[in-house]
Amino acid sequence: MRIATWNINSLRARTERVVAFLERHQVDVLALQEIKAKPAQLDLAPLEAAGYEVAAHGLNQWNGVALISRVGLDEVQRELPGVPTWPEEDGVVEARALSGVVGEGLRIWSLYVPNGRELDHPHYGYKLRWLEALRAEGERELAADEDALAVFVGDFNVAPQDEDVWDMAAFEGKTHVTGPERAAFRAVVEEGFADVVRPEHPGPGVYTYWDYQALRFPKKEGMRIDFVLGSPAVQGAVTGSFIDREERKGKGASDHAPVVVDLDL
């Protein structure tokens, strides 16, 4: 089974690119982030015509996640248990998490972790609490079944290691690289969900995101913030992986590149 994750930065604007990507790489399951639409606003006909089922979760023009599968899509869950609300006083759970069971029992989560904005912004604390909810979900998953086939995939908005950004000095006093954020990411990993791509594609210089501003992509000034974190059973099933840097090129590209993983389940 070939799975992939991609922050698409508007599915409505890039549906044709998604279909071409699925066909070119013969992807079985694709997790998308930042679809930026309510499900009713999406034209799913091109994806369905290509043989894929789609589950989407979006509340407005921000955030939003989706799963696209040609190997079944069951037990869809449109909320990560225990996540905080934002704004807290409004009691709204943002559309940042969606999961489903695909293939022969793989539970895949498409995740768009909050950005954090600035270190003194309430969104930073929201981000840390959100990651704690993800850690707790991983703990529950493996407590229920230590052999569970489960993956957390998506845009984590955390660069876990110094080599995951082009220049640490450029991030001084900014989010994505702080100790608390990295500790929160590491806590998910320590529950048993390891990065299954880094062993084959270590850094430095291996990135998944390049800002549109300041010619970051041609300057190779990127960040590694998109991950596939697999349970122990998934880790043992990985047969290959790659980051499709070509998808960051050309007119109308997302600012993220897809991360692709092959599994023998």
C-alpha positions as a printed Julia matrix, in Angstrom:
265×3 Matrix{Float64}:
   0.0    0.0     0.0
   1.25   3.46   -0.88
   0.15   6.29    1.4
   0.97   9.99    1.2
   0.39  13.24    3.02
   0.25  16.72    1.48
  -0.67  20.16    2.75
  -2.48  21.18   -0.41
  -3.15  24.84    0.55
  -6.67  24.81   -1.01
  -8.09  21.67   -2.58
 -10.47  23.67   -4.77
  -7.5   25.46   -6.34
  -5.46  22.3    -6.85
  -7.81  19.38   -7.53
  -6.25  18.76  -10.94
  -2.79  18.6    -9.39
  -4.04  16.12   -6.79
  -5.55  13.83   -9.43
  -2.37  13.97  -11.51
  -0.25  13.24   -8.44
  -2.39  10.23   -7.47
  -2.19   8.79  -10.97
   1.5    9.51  -11.52
   2.6    7.81   -8.32
  -0.24   5.28   -8.02
  -1.05   6.42   -4.48
  -3.61   4.32   -2.62
  -4.37   6.71    0.22
  -3.71  10.45    0.37
  -4.16  12.62    3.45
  -4.62  16.32    2.75
  -4.37  19.34    4.99
  -5.54  22.93    4.53
  -8.28  22.02    2.1
  -9.79  25.44    2.97
 -13.4   24.56    2.23
 -16.55  22.99    3.57
 -17.18  19.52    2.07
 -20.22  20.85    0.19
 -17.98  23.36   -1.6
 -15.71  20.69   -3.07
 -16.05  19.21   -6.54
 -15.15  15.58   -5.87
 -16.16  14.26   -9.28
 -12.6   14.16  -10.71
 -11.37  12.17   -7.7
 -14.32   9.81   -7.75
 -13.9    9.3   -11.5
 -10.31   8.24  -10.79
 -11.6    5.55   -8.42
 -11.2    7.24   -5.04
 -13.5    7.69   -2.06
 -13.22  10.98   -0.21
 -13.92  12.01    3.36
 -13.51  15.71    4.07
 -13.81  17.83    7.19
 -13.93  21.6     6.9
 -15.88  24.33    8.65
 -14.93  27.45    6.69
 -12.26  28.86    4.38
  -9.5   28.03    6.87
  -7.88  24.76    7.93
  -9.72  21.62    6.84
  -8.49  18.06    6.26
  -9.38  15.18    3.97
  -8.68  11.53    3.21
  -8.71  10.16   -0.34
  -8.6    6.36   -0.72
  -8.98   3.71   -3.4
  -8.6    0.85   -0.88
 -11.66   1.48    1.27
 -12.48   4.21    3.77
 -14.36   3.09    6.86
 -14.92   4.14   10.47
 -14.41   7.82    9.62
 -13.82  10.03   12.65
 -13.98  13.8    12.24
 -12.47  14.9    15.52
  -9.43  14.08   17.62
 -10.6   13.29   21.17
  -9.65  15.82   23.8
  -8.43  18.61   21.55
  -8.86  22.15   22.89
 -11.23  24.63   21.3
 -10.25  27.79   19.43
 -11.02  30.46   20.32
 -11.33  28.87   23.73
 -14.29  31.0    24.75
 -16.26  30.06   21.61
 -16.06  26.33   22.27
 -15.36  25.51   18.61
 -13.22  22.51   17.66
 -11.41  23.45   14.47
 -11.32  21.12   11.46
  -7.77  19.92   11.98
  -8.09  16.14   12.34
  -9.77  13.36   10.39
  -9.21   9.62   10.49
 -10.42   6.5     8.76
  -9.59   2.83    8.37
  -8.17   1.88    4.98
  -6.92  -1.3     3.36
  -6.66  -4.21    5.74
  -7.11  -2.27    8.93
  -4.77   0.72    8.85
  -6.05   3.66   10.88
  -4.73   6.84    9.26
  -5.06  10.31   10.75
  -4.78  13.42    8.57
  -3.57  16.17   10.91
  -3.07  19.9    10.61
  -1.43  20.98   13.85
  -2.01  24.63   14.85
   0.7   27.05   13.76
   1.26  28.74   17.12
   1.67  32.17   15.49
   3.95  33.93   18.02
   5.54  32.86   21.3
   3.46  35.3    23.34
   0.22  34.59   21.45
  -2.55  32.42   23.0
  -2.35  30.28   19.85
   1.04  29.01   21.01
  -0.47  27.49   24.16
  -3.33  26.14   22.06
  -0.79  24.41   19.83
   0.92  22.72   22.77
  -2.4   21.53   24.21
  -3.4   20.21   20.79
  -0.2   18.18   20.53
  -0.81  16.79   24.02
  -4.22  15.56   22.86
  -2.49  13.83   19.95
  -0.01  12.18   22.32
  -2.9   10.96   24.45
  -4.61   9.49   21.39
  -1.44   7.61   20.51
  -1.24   6.27   24.06
  -4.86   5.07   23.89
  -4.34   3.47   20.5
  -1.42   1.33   21.61
  -2.86   0.59   25.04
  -5.87  -0.93   23.33
  -3.72  -2.93   20.92
   0.07  -2.87   20.95
   0.02  -4.3    17.42
  -2.32  -1.63   16.08
  -1.73  -0.45   12.53
  -1.93   3.32   12.91
  -0.29   6.4    11.4
  -0.36  10.07   12.3
   0.38  12.02    9.12
   0.26  15.65    8.11
   1.56  19.13    8.72
   2.83  19.22   12.31
   4.1   22.81   12.18
   7.12  21.7    14.22
  10.71  21.31   13.04
  11.91  18.68   15.56
  15.64  19.06   14.89
  17.94  21.97   14.08
  18.72  20.42   10.7
  15.02  20.68    9.82
  15.33  24.41    9.05
  17.74  26.13    6.71
  19.13  28.46    9.38
  18.36  28.3    13.09
  19.42  31.93   13.49
  16.53  32.96   11.24
  14.11  31.36   13.7
  15.39  32.95   16.88
  12.39  33.98   18.97
   9.94  32.3    16.61
   7.65  29.3    16.71
   8.2   25.83   15.2
  11.65  25.32   16.75
  11.14  26.07   20.46
  11.88  23.6    23.23
   8.25  23.15   24.31
   7.08  22.5    20.74
   9.84  19.99   20.12
   9.15  18.31   23.45
   5.46  18.0    22.56
   6.36  16.43   19.2
   8.87  14.13   20.87
   6.21  13.01   23.36
   4.12  11.67   20.47
   7.14   9.81   19.15
   7.95   8.41   22.58
   4.45   6.94   22.82
   5.57   4.67   19.98
   4.89   6.67   16.81
   8.2    7.07   15.03
   9.09   9.12   11.95
   9.28   6.43    9.27
  10.8    8.67    6.57
  13.82  10.22    8.28
  15.83   6.96    8.51
  15.88   6.73    4.71
  16.04  10.48    4.08
  18.06  12.15    6.84
  18.91  15.84    6.82
  20.21  18.44    6.65
  18.59  20.01    3.62
  15.67  17.58    3.43
  12.61  19.82    3.56
   8.86  19.57    2.94
   7.89  23.25    3.05
   9.24  26.43    1.42
   7.57  29.79    2.05
   6.25  31.59   -1.03
   8.02  34.74    0.12
  11.65  35.74   -0.47
  12.28  33.05   -3.12
  12.69  30.43   -0.42
  12.29  27.48   -2.79
  14.98  28.36   -5.36
  17.25  29.39   -2.49
  16.68  25.96   -0.88
  15.57  27.68    2.33
  12.96  25.26    3.59
  11.62  23.49    6.64
  10.84  19.88    7.45
   7.44  20.02    9.14
   5.38  17.32    7.35
   5.66  13.82    8.77
   4.44  10.24    8.71
   4.58   8.87   12.25
   3.86   5.14   12.39
   3.01   2.76   15.2
   5.49  -0.08   15.84
   3.56  -2.43   13.55
   3.65   0.16   10.77
   7.33   0.91   11.3
   8.12  -2.73   10.57
   6.08  -2.65    7.37
   7.81   0.29    5.65
   9.51  -0.67    2.39
  10.37   2.77    1.02
   9.61   6.48    1.08
  10.26   9.75   -0.73
   9.45  13.46   -0.68
   8.09  14.63   -4.02
   9.95  17.92   -4.3
   8.82  18.26   -7.92
   5.31  19.08   -6.7
   6.61  22.33   -5.2
   7.56  23.49   -8.68
   5.51  25.12  -11.39
   2.59  27.49  -11.58
  -0.02  27.08   -8.86
   2.03  24.81   -6.62
   1.31  24.4    -2.93
   4.03  25.65   -0.59
   4.39  22.07    0.73
   5.63  18.92   -0.99
   3.95  15.51   -0.6
   5.56  12.87    1.6
   5.05   9.31    0.3
   5.51   6.01    2.14
   5.23   2.42    0.89
   3.94  -0.23    3.29
   3.84  -4.02    3.07
   0.99  -4.87    5.43
